[in-house]
Amino acid sequence: DAGVIQSPRHEVTEMGQEVTLRCKPISGHNSLFWYRQTMMRGLELLIYFNNNVPIDDSGMPEDRFSAKMPNASFSTLKIQPSEPRDSAVYFCASSWGQGGNEKLFFGSGTQLSVL
Amino acid sequence: AQSVTQLDSQVPVFEEAPVELRCNYSSSVSVYLFWYVQYPNQGLQLLLKYLSGSTLVESINGFEAEFNKSQTSFHLRKPSVHISDTAEYFCAVRETSYDKVIFGPGTSLSVIP
């Protein structure tokens, strides 16, 4: 398996523009997580899905952020409109969340810069 | 609500010296505990985990962590560090009945030649 695949790897955009980050989880995994990493706040959980259903979105900073998981093999995180304070590395992770196999598999991240 | 504290944001240590990275958590229910490592420009990788059973868990590269329920701690230790251990280390907690994983702020380990 190729692991968790995120795209794009880097995104540079201007304030006010819409940004869409994409994630393909590992096949067979039933949980998917979106995290944001910054120097100031560390690694924050934004939202997670189980069996394609959003379970906890309490970490989504505000209404400008939205996430979808239309099927088991694809998820998007959208920011509209984007702001400079959204600049961060966004990680997607997936896992098979039951039983003893509790490991999270992380993608390589998307480095977002909002100018 | 769960939370994870890593008191040391940066830990410099000389090569071949021992190191301990501290982690404390708070939770009102049973939890699973994890240590993840992040090398520069990469995503996080699982280092070791405690699910149940023996409170001392080990990784394949010489790290170990001990779950202490009374002190709500899960400190990471290595008796002799290598240059290649330089990385960011994250402690994480997950309730046993819930998929949500919460990470600590991270500890940057720098191994000095």
Interface residues (C-beta under 8 A of the other chain):
Chain A: V4 S31 F33 Y35 G42 L43 L45 Y48 N50 I55 D56 F91 A93 S95 G97 G100 E102 K103 L104 F106 G107 S108 G109
Chain B: Y32 F34 Y36 N41 Q42 G43 L44 Q45 L46 K49 L51 F90 R94 D99 K100 V101 I102 F103 G104 P105 G106
